[in-house]
Amino acid sequence: MNRCAKKAFSLIELMVVIGIIALILAIALPALGGARSTAKRTLALANVRSTQQLFEQYASDNGRYPFRAAGDQPAGLDEPVEPNALTFPWYPEGVVIATTNHFDLATMWPAIVTPIDEWPGIAETWVSPGREFELPEIEDLMNGAEIEPGEMFSIVYSNSFVARPTLWMADRGETVDRIAELRPTRASEVRAPASKVMLWDRHLAYLSEEPERVGEHYREMTPMAFADGHGALRDPTEASEGVANPLNGGDDTRLHNTSQGVYGIDYD
């Protein structure tokens, strides 16, 4: 009578197999994590570019890039606004916010370029992939939740586009006329659109670790959209040095305060 021989792993062989599997996982998991980060960074770049296209459509329809001046009455808002404040209808419908800092346009631009009722379908593209995001509900606000409009979205609009280029010129003189200097920009005024950054992702939420911060920027390849519509990954800390903005507390953050404003360049 024949008997079938049965063969099993010895304890040593089993430990070797487990060790090999652990080694494979140790090699594969970081690569998979890197692949996910790369995919999200690609999505972030696509989001910034699509937002720039939204700006271009706005400029085509209105003859200027997004802008609001103190005292301007927003469309659809019936109650009078404060003459010294920039006023924005915000989400959810019925909410109105205001700021006295003209350069808050850097983060308040969504209220200018897109009607509030369209935000549910597009607002997520204004947020860095990997960052938790949910539009506020009126019930939440009634229960005491607060809106932080300046932190809601990740894509930042360069201050260079909401003031005259002379604001960032060395020969501007000692006296700055605030009313004269704060004005919108037409597309035709940007002298080197392929070299002037308009928008960028400030949060980089898809990164597994927070990179080194230099001033207001991360020292990291960042998704950006330029005024000619192309997107690129560039390190904002390597952009042209900023020039002090006398109307914004002397802020000289790169990309926002490009020398000569929209006449200047951020990258050669």
C-alpha positions as a Markdown table, in Angstrom:
| # | Residue | x | y | z |
|---|---|---|---|---|
| 1 | Met | 0.0 | 0.0 | 0.0 |
| 2 | Asn | 1.5 | 3.3 | -1.1 |
| 3 | Arg | 1.4 | 6.3 | 1.1 |
| 4 | Cys | 1.5 | 10.0 | -0.1 |
| 5 | Ala | 4.4 | 11.8 | 1.5 |
| 6 | Lys | 3.4 | 15.1 | 3.1 |
| 7 | Lys | 5.8 | 17.9 | 3.3 |
| 8 | Ala | 5.4 | 21.0 | 5.5 |
| 9 | Phe | 7.5 | 24.1 | 6.1 |
| 10 | Ser | 9.9 | 23.8 | 8.9 |
| 11 | Leu | 9.9 | 26.7 | 11.5 |
| 12 | Ile | 13.2 | 28.1 | 10.0 |
| 13 | Glu | 11.7 | 28.0 | 6.4 |
| 14 | Leu | 8.6 | 29.8 | 7.6 |
| 15 | Met | 10.6 | 32.5 | 9.3 |
| 16 | Val | 12.6 | 33.0 | 6.1 |
| 17 | Val | 9.4 | 33.4 | 4.1 |
| 18 | Ile | 8.0 | 35.9 | 6.6 |
| 19 | Gly | 11.3 | 37.8 | 6.5 |
| 20 | Ile | 11.2 | 38.0 | 2.7 |
| 21 | Ile | 7.6 | 39.3 | 2.7 |
| 22 | Ala | 8.6 | 41.9 | 5.3 |
| 23 | Leu | 11.5 | 43.0 | 3.2 |
| 24 | Ile | 9.3 | 43.3 | 0.1 |
| 25 | Leu | 6.7 | 45.4 | 2.1 |
| 26 | Ala | 9.5 | 47.6 | 3.4 |
| 27 | Ile | 10.6 | 48.3 | -0.1 |
| 28 | Ala | 7.2 | 48.6 | -1.7 |
| 29 | Leu | 5.3 | 50.7 | 0.8 |
| 30 | Pro | 7.4 | 53.9 | 0.6 |
| 31 | Ala | 7.3 | 53.6 | -3.2 |
| 32 | Leu | 3.5 | 53.3 | -3.1 |
| 33 | Gly | 3.3 | 56.3 | -0.7 |
| 34 | Gly | 5.5 | 58.3 | -3.1 |
| 35 | Ala | 3.3 | 57.3 | -6.0 |
| 36 | Arg | 0.2 | 58.5 | -4.2 |
| 37 | Ser | 1.9 | 61.8 | -3.4 |
| 38 | Thr | 3.0 | 62.2 | -7.0 |
| 39 | Ala | -0.6 | 61.6 | -8.2 |
| 40 | Lys | -2.0 | 64.1 | -5.8 |
| 41 | Arg | 0.7 | 66.7 | -6.7 |
| 42 | Thr | -0.3 | 66.2 | -10.4 |
| 43 | Leu | -3.9 | 66.8 | -9.4 |
| 44 | Ala | -2.9 | 69.9 | -7.5 |
| 45 | Leu | -1.2 | 71.3 | -10.6 |
| 46 | Ala | -4.2 | 70.5 | -12.7 |
| 47 | Asn | -6.4 | 72.3 | -10.1 |
| 48 | Val | -4.2 | 75.4 | -10.2 |
| 49 | Arg | -4.2 | 75.5 | -14.0 |
| 50 | Ser | -8.0 | 75.1 | -14.2 |
| 51 | Thr | -8.4 | 78.0 | -11.7 |
| 52 | Gln | -6.2 | 80.1 | -13.9 |
| 53 | Gln | -8.5 | 79.3 | -16.8 |
| 54 | Leu | -11.4 | 80.5 | -14.7 |
| 55 | Phe | -9.5 | 83.8 | -14.1 |
| 56 | Glu | -8.9 | 84.1 | -17.8 |
| 57 | Gln | -12.6 | 83.7 | -18.5 |
| 58 | Tyr | -13.4 | 86.3 | -15.9 |
| 59 | Ala | -10.9 | 88.7 | -17.5 |
| 60 | Ser | -12.4 | 88.0 | -20.9 |
| 61 | Asp | -15.8 | 88.8 | -19.6 |
| 62 | Asn | -14.9 | 91.8 | -17.5 |
| 63 | Gly | -11.8 | 93.3 | -19.1 |
| 64 | Arg | -9.7 | 92.8 | -16.0 |
| 65 | Tyr | -8.5 | 90.1 | -13.6 |
| 66 | Pro | -10.5 | 89.6 | -10.3 |
| 67 | Phe | -10.6 | 92.7 | -8.3 |
| 68 | Arg | -12.7 | 94.5 | -5.7 |
| 69 | Ala | -12.2 | 97.9 | -4.1 |
| 70 | Ala | -13.2 | 99.2 | -0.8 |
| 71 | Gly | -16.9 | 100.3 | -0.9 |
| 72 | Asp | -17.7 | 98.4 | -4.1 |
| 73 | Gln | -21.2 | 97.0 | -4.0 |
| 74 | Pro | -21.1 | 93.2 | -4.9 |
| 75 | Ala | -23.7 | 92.0 | -7.4 |
| 76 | Gly | -26.7 | 90.5 | -5.8 |
| 77 | Leu | -26.1 | 92.2 | -2.4 |
| 78 | Asp | -28.9 | 94.7 | -1.6 |
| 79 | Glu | -27.8 | 96.1 | 1.8 |
| 80 | Pro | -25.2 | 99.0 | 1.6 |
| 81 | Val | -21.6 | 98.1 | 2.3 |
| 82 | Glu | -19.0 | 99.8 | 4.4 |
| 83 | Pro | -17.1 | 102.4 | 2.4 |
| 84 | Asn | -13.7 | 101.4 | 3.8 |
| 85 | Ala | -14.2 | 97.6 | 3.5 |
| 86 | Leu | -14.0 | 95.0 | 0.8 |
| 87 | Thr | -17.3 | 93.1 | 1.0 |
| 88 | Phe | -18.0 | 89.6 | -0.3 |
| 89 | Pro | -21.0 | 87.4 | -0.4 |
| 90 | Trp | -19.8 | 84.0 | 0.9 |
| 91 | Tyr | -20.9 | 80.4 | 1.3 |
| 92 | Pro | -23.5 | 79.4 | 2.4 |
| 93 | Glu | -25.8 | 81.8 | 0.6 |
| 94 | Gly | -26.8 | 84.7 | 2.9 |
| 95 | Val | -23.4 | 85.0 | 4.5 |
| 96 | Val | -21.5 | 88.3 | 3.9 |
| 97 | Ile | -17.9 | 88.8 | 5.0 |
| 98 | Ala | -15.7 | 92.0 | 4.9 |
| 99 | Thr | -12.1 | 93.0 | 5.3 |
| 100 | Thr | -10.2 | 96.2 | 5.5 |
| 101 | Asn | -7.0 | 94.7 | 4.1 |
| 102 | His | -7.1 | 95.1 | 0.3 |
| 103 | Phe | -4.5 | 92.3 | -0.1 |
| 104 | Asp | -6.9 | 89.7 | 1.4 |
| 105 | Leu | -8.0 | 89.4 | -2.2 |
| 106 | Ala | -5.3 | 86.7 | -2.3 |
| 107 | Thr | -7.7 | 84.3 | -0.6 |
| 108 | Met | -11.1 | 86.0 | -1.1 |
| 109 | Trp | -11.1 | 85.7 | -4.9 |
| 110 | Pro | -13.6 | 82.8 | -5.1 |
| 111 | Ala | -16.4 | 85.2 | -4.2 |
| 112 | Ile | -15.6 | 87.3 | -7.3 |
| 113 | Val | -15.0 | 84.7 | -10.0 |
| 114 | Thr | -17.7 | 82.2 | -9.3 |
| 115 | Pro | -21.4 | 82.5 | -8.2 |
| 116 | Ile | -22.0 | 81.1 | -4.7 |
| 117 | Asp | -24.5 | 78.5 | -6.0 |
| 118 | Glu | -21.8 | 77.0 | -8.1 |
| 119 | Trp | -19.3 | 76.4 | -5.3 |
| 120 | Pro | -20.5 | 72.9 | -4.3 |
| 121 | Gly | -19.5 | 71.6 | -7.7 |
| 122 | Ile | -16.1 | 73.4 | -8.0 |
| 123 | Ala | -14.8 | 74.5 | -4.6 |
| 124 | Glu | -13.0 | 71.2 | -3.9 |
| 125 | Thr | -10.6 | 72.0 | -6.8 |
| 126 | Trp | -9.5 | 75.1 | -4.9 |
| 127 | Val | -8.2 | 72.9 | -2.0 |
| 128 | Ser | -4.9 | 71.1 | -1.9 |
| 129 | Pro | -5.4 | 67.3 | -2.5 |
| 130 | Gly | -5.1 | 65.5 | 0.9 |
| 131 | Arg | -6.5 | 68.4 | 2.9 |
| 132 | Glu | -9.8 | 67.8 | 4.7 |
| 133 | Phe | -12.5 | 70.1 | 3.2 |
| 134 | Glu | -16.2 | 70.6 | 3.5 |
| 135 | Leu | -18.2 | 73.6 | 2.7 |
| 136 | Pro | -19.9 | 75.1 | 5.8 |
| 137 | Glu | -23.6 | 74.6 | 6.3 |
| 138 | Ile | -26.0 | 77.2 | 7.6 |
| 139 | Glu | -27.0 | 74.8 | 10.4 |
| 140 | Asp | -23.4 | 74.7 | 11.6 |
| 141 | Leu | -23.1 | 78.5 | 11.7 |
| 142 | Met | -26.4 | 78.7 | 13.7 |
| 143 | Asn | -24.9 | 76.2 | 16.2 |
| 144 | Gly | -21.8 | 78.4 | 16.7 |
| 145 | Ala | -19.4 | 77.3 | 14.0 |
| 146 | Glu | -17.1 | 80.0 | 12.7 |
| 147 | Ile | -16.0 | 80.6 | 9.1 |
| 148 | Glu | -12.3 | 81.3 | 8.4 |
| 149 | Pro | -12.5 | 82.5 | 4.8 |
| 150 | Gly | -8.8 | 83.2 | 4.6 |
| 151 | Glu | -8.0 | 79.6 | 5.4 |
| 152 | Met | -10.8 | 77.9 | 3.6 |
| 153 | Phe | -9.0 | 77.5 | 0.2 |
| 154 | Ser | -5.5 | 76.6 | -0.8 |
| 155 | Ile | -5.0 | 78.4 | -4.1 |
| 156 | Val | -3.5 | 81.9 | -3.6 |
| 157 | Tyr | -3.9 | 84.8 | -6.0 |
| 158 | Ser | -0.8 | 87.0 | -6.3 |
| 159 | Asn | -1.1 | 90.5 | -4.8 |
| 160 | Ser | 0.8 | 91.8 | -7.9 |
| 161 | Phe | -2.5 | 91.6 | -9.9 |
| 162 | Val | -4.5 | 93.9 | -7.6 |
| 163 | Ala | -2.4 | 97.0 | -7.6 |
| 164 | Arg | -0.4 | 99.2 | -10.0 |
| 165 | Pro | 3.1 | 98.0 | -10.9 |
| 166 | Thr | 4.4 | 101.3 | -9.7 |
| 167 | Leu | 3.7 | 100.2 | -6.1 |
| 168 | Trp | 6.7 | 97.8 | -6.4 |
| 169 | Met | 9.1 | 100.1 | -8.2 |
| 170 | Ala | 12.2 | 101.5 | -6.5 |
| 171 | Asp | 11.5 | 105.0 | -7.9 |
| 172 | Arg | 7.9 | 105.3 | -6.6 |
| 173 | Gly | 8.8 | 108.1 | -4.2 |
| 174 | Glu | 8.2 | 108.5 | -0.5 |
| 175 | Thr | 4.4 | 109.2 | -0.8 |
| 176 | Val | 2.1 | 106.5 | -2.0 |
| 177 | Asp | -1.5 | 107.4 | -3.1 |
| 178 | Arg | -3.5 | 104.4 | -1.8 |
| 179 | Ile | -6.5 | 105.1 | -4.0 |
| 180 | Ala | -4.4 | 105.5 | -7.1 |
| 181 | Glu | -2.3 | 102.5 | -6.5 |
| 182 | Leu | -5.0 | 99.9 | -5.7 |
| 183 | Arg | -6.5 | 99.0 | -9.1 |
| 184 | Pro | -7.2 | 96.0 | -11.2 |
| 185 | Thr | -4.9 | 94.5 | -13.9 |
| 186 | Arg | -5.7 | 93.9 | -17.5 |
| 187 | Ala | -4.2 | 90.8 | -19.2 |
| 188 | Ser | -2.4 | 93.1 | -21.7 |
| 189 | Glu | -0.5 | 94.7 | -18.9 |
| 190 | Val | 1.4 | 91.6 | -17.9 |
| 191 | Arg | 4.7 | 92.1 | -19.8 |
| 192 | Ala | 6.2 | 88.6 | -19.3 |
| 193 | Pro | 3.1 | 86.3 | -18.8 |
| 194 | Ala | 5.2 | 83.1 | -19.1 |
| 195 | Ser | 7.4 | 84.3 | -16.2 |
| 196 | Lys | 4.9 | 85.9 | -13.8 |
| 197 | Val | 3.1 | 83.6 | -11.4 |
| 198 | Met | -0.6 | 84.3 | -10.8 |
| 199 | Leu | -1.7 | 81.4 | -8.6 |
| 200 | Trp | -0.2 | 78.7 | -6.5 |
| 201 | Asp | -1.1 | 75.9 | -4.0 |
| 202 | Arg | 0.0 | 77.2 | -0.5 |
| 203 | His | -0.8 | 74.1 | 1.6 |
| 204 | Leu | 0.8 | 71.2 | -0.3 |
| 205 | Ala | -1.4 | 68.9 | 1.8 |
| 206 | Tyr | -0.5 | 65.8 | -0.2 |
| 207 | Leu | 3.1 | 65.7 | 1.2 |
| 208 | Ser | 3.6 | 63.1 | 4.0 |
| 209 | Glu | 5.9 | 65.5 | 5.9 |
| 210 | Glu | 5.8 | 69.2 | 6.2 |
| 211 | Pro | 8.7 | 70.7 | 4.3 |
| 212 | Glu | 11.0 | 73.5 | 5.5 |
| 213 | Arg | 9.2 | 76.8 | 5.6 |
| 214 | Val | 11.0 | 80.0 | 4.6 |
| 215 | Gly | 8.8 | 83.0 | 5.4 |
| 216 | Glu | 5.4 | 82.5 | 3.9 |
| 217 | His | 6.5 | 79.7 | 1.5 |
| 218 | Tyr | 7.6 | 76.1 | 1.7 |
| 219 | Arg | 11.0 | 75.2 | 0.3 |
| 220 | Glu | 9.4 | 72.7 | -2.0 |
| 221 | Met | 8.4 | 72.2 | -5.7 |
| 222 | Thr | 5.0 | 73.9 | -5.7 |
| 223 | Pro | 2.1 | 73.7 | -8.2 |
| 224 | Met | 1.8 | 77.1 | -9.9 |
| 225 | Ala | 0.0 | 78.7 | -12.8 |
| 226 | Phe | 1.5 | 81.5 | -14.7 |
| 227 | Ala | -0.2 | 84.4 | -16.4 |
| 228 | Asp | 0.1 | 82.8 | -19.8 |
| 229 | Gly | -1.9 | 79.8 | -18.6 |
| 230 | His | 0.9 | 77.2 | -18.3 |
| 231 | Gly | 1.4 | 75.3 | -15.1 |
| 232 | Ala | 4.7 | 74.3 | -13.5 |
| 233 | Leu | 6.3 | 72.9 | -10.4 |
| 234 | Arg | 8.7 | 75.6 | -9.0 |
| 235 | Asp | 10.2 | 76.3 | -5.7 |
| 236 | Pro | 8.8 | 79.6 | -4.5 |
| 237 | Thr | 11.8 | 80.3 | -2.3 |
| 238 | Glu | 13.8 | 80.5 | -5.5 |
| 239 | Ala | 11.6 | 83.1 | -7.2 |
| 240 | Ser | 12.8 | 86.7 | -7.7 |
| 241 | Glu | 13.2 | 88.5 | -4.4 |
| 242 | Gly | 10.1 | 90.5 | -3.3 |
| 243 | Val | 10.0 | 94.3 | -3.0 |
| 244 | Ala | 8.5 | 95.8 | 0.2 |
| 245 | Asn | 4.8 | 96.7 | -0.3 |
| 246 | Pro | 4.2 | 100.0 | 1.6 |
| 247 | Leu | 0.5 | 99.5 | 1.6 |
| 248 | Asn | 0.7 | 96.0 | 3.3 |
| 249 | Gly | 3.0 | 96.6 | 6.2 |
| 250 | Gly | 6.2 | 96.4 | 4.1 |
| 251 | Asp | 5.5 | 92.8 | 3.2 |
| 252 | Asp | 8.0 | 91.5 | 0.7 |
| 253 | Thr | 6.8 | 87.9 | 0.2 |
| 254 | Arg | 8.0 | 86.5 | -3.1 |
| 255 | Leu | 5.4 | 85.9 | -5.9 |
| 256 | His | 3.1 | 88.4 | -4.1 |
| 257 | Asn | 5.5 | 91.4 | -4.3 |
| 258 | Thr | 7.4 | 90.9 | -7.5 |
| 259 | Ser | 9.6 | 93.8 | -8.4 |
| 260 | Gln | 7.6 | 96.0 | -10.8 |
| 261 | Gly | 4.5 | 94.0 | -10.1 |
| 262 | Val | 2.9 | 92.5 | -13.2 |
| 263 | Tyr | 5.6 | 94.2 | -15.3 |
| 264 | Gly | 8.2 | 92.0 | -13.6 |
| 265 | Ile | 9.1 | 88.4 | -13.6 |
| 266 | Asp | 9.2 | 85.7 | -10.9 |
| 267 | Tyr | 11.4 | 83.1 | -12.8 |
| 268 | Asp | 13.9 | 83.6 | -15.6 |
